[in-house]
Amino acid sequence: MRKYGLIGYPLGHSFSKKYFTGKFSREGIVDAVYDTYPIENLELLPELIENTEGLMGLNVTIPYKTNVLKFLSETDSDATAAGAVNVIKILKGAGGIKLKGFNTDIYGFRESLLPLIGSRSYSALVLGTGGSSLAVRYVLEILEIEYISVSRVSSEKNITYSELTEDHIRENELIINTTPLGMFPDIDSSPDINYNALTDKHILFDLVYNPEMTKFLQKGKERGCTVKSGLEMLHLQADRSWMIWNDPEI
């Protein structure tokens, strides 16, 4: 039996097991299973891989997308450039175990974002500076979209929420939430921005997918914004993961 799964901590919010189980059922894949592996300490990863018979691939979620890099034999060019991995391909052979890292968040975010922005020129606010933001920032750089990162902690590379002004919001009409704020079960939380400064020209993109309409998106919709959750991105990156795990040329 081929085994795949998700590592992170905690994993109560994950849709991945449901998504892949449904995929296997729809497509008649009877020799594969997908499970969740909530490991509180990432140092347990080598033991998990070595002791789980048939394990061929893993998705990686919060909070391990950057720290997992040290366990990998190699990473593809996108994952290397972004500095984050959300897919591991596990190759077990006579020479031992080889772990290859990929970032399908990049593909999922790009393909989900492009229909929203079309040919119009945007500048962006990226809310959050964690592992998920790395793929977002990388895509924006590829698309030549200027952006400002916003975080709770001050640094040379970002501003803080307390420094975020109405002008910042008015001038940057693409706003992307990469934080877990609003994710089930904490559905009443949202990024601390001035929602009154939003207009119908704004696009709000939330990487959170559970619930599909977060407080962040709801507040934007009330101001006439175009809004989109991370659900399509989840599906796109998951299908890309499956392709990576099962393509012998990758």
C-alpha positions as CSV (number, residue, x, y, z in Angstrom):
1,M,0.0,0.0,0.0
2,R,1.3,3.4,-1.0
3,K,1.2,5.9,1.9
4,Y,1.1,9.7,1.8
5,G,0.3,12.2,4.5
6,L,0.6,15.6,6.1
7,I,3.0,16.7,8.8
8,G,2.5,19.8,11.0
9,Y,1.3,20.8,14.4
10,P,-1.5,21.0,15.3
11,L,-3.5,19.4,12.4
12,G,-7.1,19.7,13.5
13,H,-7.7,22.3,10.8
14,S,-6.5,20.2,7.9
15,F,-8.6,19.3,4.8
16,S,-5.8,17.3,3.2
17,K,-6.9,13.8,4.4
18,K,-10.5,14.4,3.3
19,Y,-9.3,15.8,-0.1
20,F,-7.0,13.0,-1.0
21,T,-9.4,10.3,0.3
22,G,-12.1,11.7,-1.9
23,K,-9.6,11.9,-4.8
24,F,-8.7,8.2,-4.4
25,S,-12.3,7.2,-4.3
26,R,-13.3,9.3,-7.4
27,E,-10.4,8.1,-9.5
28,G,-10.5,4.4,-8.4
29,I,-7.1,4.5,-6.7
30,V,-7.3,1.5,-4.4
31,D,-3.6,1.1,-3.5
32,A,-3.0,4.4,-1.7
33,V,-4.0,6.0,1.6
34,Y,-3.4,9.5,3.0
35,D,-3.1,10.2,6.8
36,T,-2.2,13.0,9.1
37,Y,1.0,12.9,11.2
38,P,0.8,15.6,13.9
39,I,4.4,15.7,15.1
40,E,5.0,18.2,17.9
41,N,8.7,18.1,17.3
42,L,10.1,18.2,13.8
43,E,13.2,16.2,15.0
44,L,10.8,13.2,14.9
45,L,10.5,13.4,11.1
46,P,13.4,11.0,10.3
47,E,12.0,8.4,12.7
48,L,8.5,8.8,11.1
49,I,9.8,8.3,7.6
50,E,12.1,5.3,8.5
51,N,9.4,3.5,10.5
52,T,6.3,4.1,8.2
53,E,6.3,1.3,5.7
54,G,5.2,2.4,2.2
55,L,5.5,6.1,3.0
56,M,6.2,7.8,-0.4
57,G,5.3,11.5,0.1
58,L,4.4,14.1,2.6
59,N,2.8,17.5,2.6
60,V,4.2,20.0,5.1
61,T,2.2,22.7,6.8
62,I,2.5,25.2,9.7
63,P,4.9,25.6,11.4
64,Y,7.5,23.4,9.5
65,K,7.7,24.8,6.0
66,T,11.1,26.4,6.5
67,N,12.6,24.3,9.3
68,V,12.1,21.1,7.3
69,L,14.7,22.2,4.8
70,K,17.6,20.8,6.9
71,F,16.3,17.3,6.6
72,L,16.2,17.3,2.8
73,S,18.7,15.8,0.4
74,E,17.8,18.4,-2.3
75,T,15.1,21.0,-3.2
76,D,13.8,22.1,-6.6
77,S,14.5,25.6,-7.9
78,D,11.2,27.1,-6.8
79,A,11.5,25.8,-3.2
80,T,15.2,26.9,-3.1
81,A,14.3,30.4,-4.3
82,A,11.3,30.7,-1.9
83,G,13.1,29.2,1.0
84,A,10.2,27.0,2.0
85,V,8.9,23.5,1.3
86,N,5.4,22.1,1.5
87,V,6.0,18.8,-0.4
88,I,8.5,16.0,0.3
89,K,9.1,13.2,-2.1
90,I,10.5,10.1,-0.3
91,L,12.8,7.8,-2.3
92,K,13.9,4.6,-0.5
93,G,16.6,2.5,-2.2
94,A,19.7,0.5,-1.6
95,G,21.6,3.8,-1.0
96,G,19.3,4.7,1.8
97,I,16.5,7.3,2.1
98,K,16.5,10.4,-0.1
99,L,14.2,13.3,0.5
100,K,13.4,15.8,-2.2
101,G,11.6,19.1,-1.4
102,F,9.2,21.1,-3.5
103,N,6.9,24.1,-3.1
104,T,3.5,23.6,-4.7
105,D,2.1,26.6,-2.8
106,I,3.9,28.7,-5.5
107,Y,2.0,27.0,-8.3
108,G,-1.3,27.0,-6.4
109,F,-1.1,30.7,-5.4
110,R,0.0,31.9,-8.9
111,E,-2.7,30.0,-10.7
112,S,-5.4,31.1,-8.3
113,L,-4.3,34.7,-8.3
114,L,-3.8,35.3,-12.1
115,P,-7.5,35.2,-13.0
116,L,-8.2,37.8,-10.4
117,I,-5.7,40.4,-11.5
118,G,-5.8,40.0,-15.2
119,S,-3.6,42.5,-17.0
120,R,-4.2,45.3,-14.5
121,S,-1.2,46.7,-12.6
122,Y,-1.2,46.2,-8.8
123,S,0.9,46.7,-5.7
124,A,0.3,44.6,-2.7
125,L,0.3,44.2,1.1
126,V,1.4,40.8,2.3
127,L,0.0,40.2,5.8
128,G,2.3,37.9,7.8
129,T,6.0,36.9,7.4
130,G,5.8,33.2,8.2
131,G,6.5,30.2,6.0
132,S,3.4,30.5,3.9
133,S,4.3,34.1,3.0
134,L,7.5,33.0,1.3
135,A,5.7,31.4,-1.6
136,V,3.4,34.4,-1.9
137,R,6.3,36.9,-2.0
138,Y,8.1,34.8,-4.5
139,V,5.1,34.7,-6.9
140,L,4.7,38.5,-6.5
141,E,8.3,39.0,-7.4
142,I,8.0,36.8,-10.5
143,L,4.9,38.8,-11.6
144,E,6.8,42.0,-10.9
145,I,4.2,43.1,-8.3
146,E,5.7,45.4,-5.7
147,Y,4.7,44.6,-2.2
148,I,5.0,45.6,1.4
149,S,5.2,42.9,4.1
150,V,3.3,43.5,7.4
151,S,4.1,41.7,10.6
152,R,3.6,41.9,14.3
153,V,7.4,42.2,14.7
154,S,9.4,45.0,13.3
155,S,12.4,44.3,11.0
156,E,14.2,46.0,8.1
157,K,12.1,43.9,5.6
158,N,8.6,44.8,6.8
159,I,6.4,47.2,8.6
160,T,4.3,46.4,11.7
161,Y,0.5,46.6,11.9
162,S,0.8,49.7,14.1
163,E,2.8,51.4,11.3
164,L,0.2,50.4,8.6
165,T,-1.7,53.6,7.5
166,E,-4.8,54.3,5.5
167,D,-2.5,55.4,2.7
168,H,-0.8,52.0,2.7
169,I,-4.2,50.3,2.2
170,R,-5.5,52.8,-0.4
171,E,-2.3,52.6,-2.4
172,N,-2.0,48.8,-2.4
173,E,-5.1,47.3,-3.8
174,L,-4.1,43.7,-3.6
175,I,-4.0,42.5,0.1
176,I,-3.0,38.9,0.9
177,N,-3.4,37.3,4.3
178,T,-0.8,34.6,4.9
179,T,-1.4,34.3,8.6
180,P,-3.7,31.7,10.3
181,L,-5.9,34.4,11.7
182,G,-9.6,33.5,11.1
183,M,-8.8,29.8,10.7
184,F,-11.2,27.3,12.4
185,P,-11.7,27.2,15.3
186,D,-10.6,30.8,15.8
187,I,-13.1,32.1,13.2
188,D,-13.8,35.5,14.8
189,S,-10.2,36.7,14.4
190,S,-8.9,38.8,11.5
191,P,-5.8,40.8,10.6
192,D,-5.6,44.1,12.4
193,I,-6.0,46.5,9.4
194,N,-8.3,49.5,8.8
195,Y,-11.1,47.9,6.8
196,N,-12.8,51.2,6.4
197,A,-10.0,52.2,4.0
198,L,-10.9,49.4,1.5
199,T,-12.8,50.2,-1.7
200,D,-14.4,48.2,-4.5
201,K,-11.1,48.3,-6.4
202,H,-9.4,46.1,-3.8
203,I,-8.8,42.4,-4.0
204,L,-8.5,40.5,-0.8
205,F,-6.9,37.0,-1.0
206,D,-6.9,34.8,2.1
207,L,-4.7,31.7,2.2
208,V,-7.0,30.4,4.9
209,Y,-9.6,28.0,3.5
210,N,-11.5,26.9,6.6
211,P,-13.9,28.6,6.8
212,E,-14.1,29.6,3.1
213,M,-15.5,33.0,4.1
214,T,-13.2,34.3,6.9
215,K,-13.7,37.5,8.8
216,F,-11.0,39.1,6.7
217,L,-12.9,38.3,3.5
218,Q,-16.3,39.1,5.0
219,K,-15.1,42.6,6.0
220,G,-13.7,43.1,2.6
221,K,-16.9,42.0,0.9
222,E,-18.9,44.4,2.9
223,R,-16.7,47.2,1.5
224,G,-17.3,45.9,-2.1
225,C,-13.9,44.2,-2.5
226,T,-13.3,41.2,-4.7
227,V,-12.5,38.3,-2.3
228,K,-11.0,34.9,-2.7
229,S,-10.2,32.1,-0.1
230,G,-7.4,29.7,-0.2
231,L,-9.6,26.7,-1.1
232,E,-8.8,26.7,-4.9
233,M,-5.1,27.2,-4.0
234,L,-5.3,24.1,-1.7
235,H,-6.8,22.0,-4.5
236,L,-4.2,23.2,-7.0
237,Q,-1.2,22.6,-4.8
238,A,-2.6,19.2,-3.7
239,D,-3.0,18.0,-7.3
240,R,0.5,19.2,-8.0
241,S,1.8,17.3,-5.0
242,W,0.2,14.1,-6.3
243,M,1.9,14.6,-9.7
244,I,5.3,15.1,-8.1
245,W,4.9,12.0,-5.9
246,N,4.0,9.8,-8.9
247,D,6.1,11.1,-11.7
248,P,9.3,9.0,-11.9
249,E,11.0,11.8,-13.9
250,I,10.8,14.3,-11.0
